[in-house]
Amino acid sequence: RVDSAAYCGSFVGMVAPAVFSDLDLVVAAGLAAGALFVAGRGAFDGFGGKLGTTALFGCLVVAAGSGVSFAAGSVPPWGEAVLVVPGDAVAVVATVALGVLYGLGAVIASAVVGLAGGLVLPPIHPRGELLATAAFCASFVGMVAPARIDGERRVGAAGALSGVLLLAVSPVLAGAGGKLGTTAFVACLALVGADEAADRLAN
């Protein structure tokens, strides 16, 4: 659990300096996220993006308490989905392969995919920064447990959905730590919820 807690804390640390200009606020957000991390054990375990959602909670709590507001982000053209969606599907499958098939574990697998995307994509593509961000988001989907979402196609579908959601929520909570993970978490919940609804209708 130490690696998961540290990874969660790193997402809090991704908050933009323009949002939390004081380091004390970042520390407070980390403490709030840590409290939820402990309190939330057993809830939504195995869902990709849970750590990021926990980090975002910490940032939102401190922002609300300190009167800090988040800036509005820019909206990428929806044509970017042609690049983002298939790229996310590849990134999420790569994360699952590294984490499950090669035994690296979810945290390390996500970090490897995120690092690879950040190093490789920006230099080779004009929209590389967006693609790297989307790939990192998809890597959080790839942290999902097989018991929650199994099979490469279904996991890939959740990753593709995270890409669509990422574009949709770009203007919201710009600079907040944990936003990418929360996007991944919602994508996983949506897919699992859709599957459960389909099963109930079939029965």
C-alpha positions in Angstrom: 0.0 0.0 0.0 3.0 2.3 0.4 3.5 2.6 -3.4 -0.2 3.4 -3.9 -0.2 6.1 -1.1 3.0 7.7 -2.6 1.5 7.6 -6.1 -1.7 9.2 -4.8 0.4 11.9 -3.1 2.2 12.6 -6.3 -1.1 13.4 -8.0 -1.8 16.0 -5.4 1.7 17.4 -6.1 0.7 17.9 -9.8 -1.6 20.8 -8.8 -0.6 23.9 -10.7 1.4 26.6 -8.9 -1.2 29.1 -10.1 -3.8 27.2 -8.1 -1.8 26.6 -4.9 0.9 29.2 -4.8 1.7 28.4 -1.1 3.4 25.1 -0.4 1.5 24.8 2.8 -1.7 24.4 0.8 -0.2 21.5 -1.2 0.8 19.8 2.1 -2.7 20.4 3.5 -4.2 18.9 0.3 -1.9 15.9 0.7 -3.0 15.4 4.2 -6.7 15.6 3.2 -6.1 13.1 0.4 -4.2 10.8 2.8 -7.1 10.9 5.3 -9.5 9.8 2.5 -7.0 7.2 1.3 -7.1 5.5 4.7 -10.9 6.0 5.3 -11.7 4.8 1.8 -10.0 1.4 2.0 -12.4 -1.3 0.8 -14.5 1.2 -1.2 -14.2 1.0 -5.0 -11.1 -1.1 -4.7 -9.8 -2.3 -8.0 -11.2 0.6 -10.0 -8.7 2.5 -12.1 -8.4 6.2 -11.2 -9.3 5.8 -7.5 -6.0 7.3 -6.4 -6.4 10.3 -8.6 -10.0 10.8 -7.4 -8.6 10.7 -3.8 -6.0 13.3 -4.7 -8.6 15.6 -6.4 -10.7 15.4 -3.2 -7.8 16.7 -1.2 -7.3 19.6 -3.6 -10.9 20.5 -3.6 -11.2 20.4 0.2 -8.3 22.8 0.6 -9.4 25.0 -2.3 -12.8 25.4 -0.7 -11.3 26.1 2.7 -8.8 28.7 1.4 -11.0 30.4 -1.1 -8.8 29.3 -4.0 -10.5 29.1 -7.4 -9.6 27.0 -10.4 -9.0 28.6 -13.8 -11.0 27.7 -16.9 -9.0 25.5 -19.2 -9.1 25.6 -23.0 -11.3 23.2 -25.0 -9.3 21.1 -27.6 -11.1 20.7 -30.9 -13.2 17.6 -31.0 -11.3 16.6 -34.1 -8.5 15.7 -31.7 -10.6 12.7 -30.6 -9.4 10.9 -33.7 -5.9 10.9 -32.2 -6.7 10.7 -28.5 -9.2 7.9 -28.5 -7.2 5.2 -30.3 -4.0 6.4 -28.5 -5.8 5.9 -25.1 -6.9 2.5 -26.1 -3.3 1.5 -26.8 -2.0 3.1 -23.6 -4.5 1.3 -21.4 -3.8 -2.1 -22.9 0.0 -1.5 -22.6 -0.6 -0.6 -18.9 -2.5 -3.8 -18.3 0.1 -5.9 -20.1 2.9 -4.4 -18.1 1.1 -4.6 -14.8 -0.6 -8.0 -15.1 1.1 -10.1 -17.8 4.6 -8.9 -16.9 4.0 -8.6 -13.2 5.1 -5.0 -12.7 2.0 -4.1 -10.7 -0.5 -1.4 -11.4 1.5 1.5 -10.0 4.8 0.9 -11.8 3.0 -0.1 -15.0 1.1 3.2 -15.0 4.2 5.2 -14.2 6.1 3.5 -17.1 3.4 4.2 -19.6 3.0 7.8 -18.4 6.8 8.4 -18.5 7.1 6.8 -22.0 4.3 9.0 -23.3 5.7 12.1 -21.8 9.2 11.5 -23.2 8.3 10.2 -26.7 5.1 11.9 -27.9 5.8 15.6 -27.5 9.0 15.6 -29.7 7.5 13.5 -32.5 4.0 15.0 -32.9 2.6 18.5 -33.0 -0.1 17.5 -30.5 2.3 15.4 -28.5 1.6 17.2 -25.2 -2.1 16.4 -25.5 -1.5 12.9 -26.5 1.0 12.3 -23.6 -1.6 13.7 -21.2 -4.3 11.5 -22.6 -2.0 8.4 -22.4 -1.2 9.2 -18.8 -4.9 9.4 -18.1 -5.5 6.1 -19.9 -2.8 4.5 -17.8 -4.9 5.0 -14.7 -7.7 3.2 -16.4 -5.2 0.4 -17.0 -4.7 0.1 -13.2 -8.2 -1.5 -13.0 -8.3 -5.0 -11.5 -9.4 -7.8 -13.9 -12.2 -8.6 -11.4 -13.7 -5.2 -12.3 -13.0 -5.0 -16.0 -11.6 -8.0 -17.8 -10.4 -8.6 -21.3 -8.3 -6.4 -23.5 -11.3 -5.2 -25.6 -13.3 -4.0 -22.5 -10.3 -2.4 -20.9 -9.5 -0.7 -24.2 -13.0 0.5 -24.5 -12.7 2.1 -21.0 -9.5 3.7 -22.1 -11.1 5.1 -25.2 -14.0 6.5 -23.1 -11.5 8.2 -20.9 -10.1 10.0 -23.9 -13.6 11.3 -24.8 -14.2 12.4 -21.2 -10.8 14.1 -21.1 -11.7 16.3 -24.0 -15.1 17.0 -22.5 -13.9 18.1 -19.1 -10.8 20.1 -20.3 -12.4 23.4 -19.3 -13.2 22.3 -15.8 -10.9 22.4 -12.8 -7.8 23.3 -14.8 -4.7 22.8 -12.8 -6.2 20.5 -10.2 -4.2 17.6 -9.0 -5.9 14.2 -9.6 -8.1 15.4 -12.4 -6.7 12.8 -14.9 -7.3 10.0 -12.4 -10.8 11.2 -11.7 -11.5 11.1 -15.4 -10.2 7.5 -15.6 -12.3 6.6 -12.5 -15.5 7.9 -14.1 -14.7 6.0 -17.3 -14.3 2.7 -15.4 -17.5 3.3 -13.4 -19.4 4.1 -16.5 -18.3 0.9 -18.3 -19.0 -1.3 -15.3 -22.3 0.4 -14.7 -23.3 -0.1 -18.3 -22.4 -3.8 -18.1 -24.4 -4.3 -15.0 -27.4 -2.5 -16.5 -27.2 -4.6 -19.6 -27.1 -7.8 -17.5 -30.2 -6.7 -15.5 -32.1 -6.0 -18.7 -31.1 -9.3 -20.2 -32.3 -11.1 -17.1 
